[in-house]
Amino acid sequence: MTPARQQVLTLRNDLAELSRLAACIDEFFAPLQPDDQDVLAFQLSLEEVVTNVINHGYRNGGEHRFAVTFSADGDRVTAIVADDAPAFNPLARPEVDINAPLEERPIGGLGIHLVKKLMDEVRYEHRDGRNILTLVRALRRAAP
């Protein structure tokens, strides 16, 4: 069993920060010996979530900072994105009908759909003026 570990990354609301996020994910996962699909799932999911925070959460401009906290306990990895943007629950959106013709689909929602498919658990809460989105996935582990 892998010992519990935690790491916090503070990001600015700037898309250039996505490269720091990707590097942090790689660094955090390296000692866990995950399956490549586990790392890819977190890379895609967190890139989607963080991009949405930056592009849609902080429309008022100005510099903001928010945190991504990674933790691993046994075979479960959790990433928590906590920001002080206006309250927005991405899980409250109606489910995307991926079988509907493209021209009949409303704009938006595919990103959180992808996140929900890649993660084992996704939770949202608004607490103390912060959006808190929690992503959890059980590691599949790389074959020895």
Secondary structure, 3 states (H helix, E strand, C coil): CCCCEEEEEEEECCHHHHHHHHHHHHHHHHHHCCCHHHHHHHHHHHHHHHHHHHHHHCCCCCCCEEEEEEEEECCEEEEEEEECCCCCCHHHCCCCCCCCCHHHCCCCCHHHHHHHHHCCEEEEEEECCEEEEEEEEECCCCCC
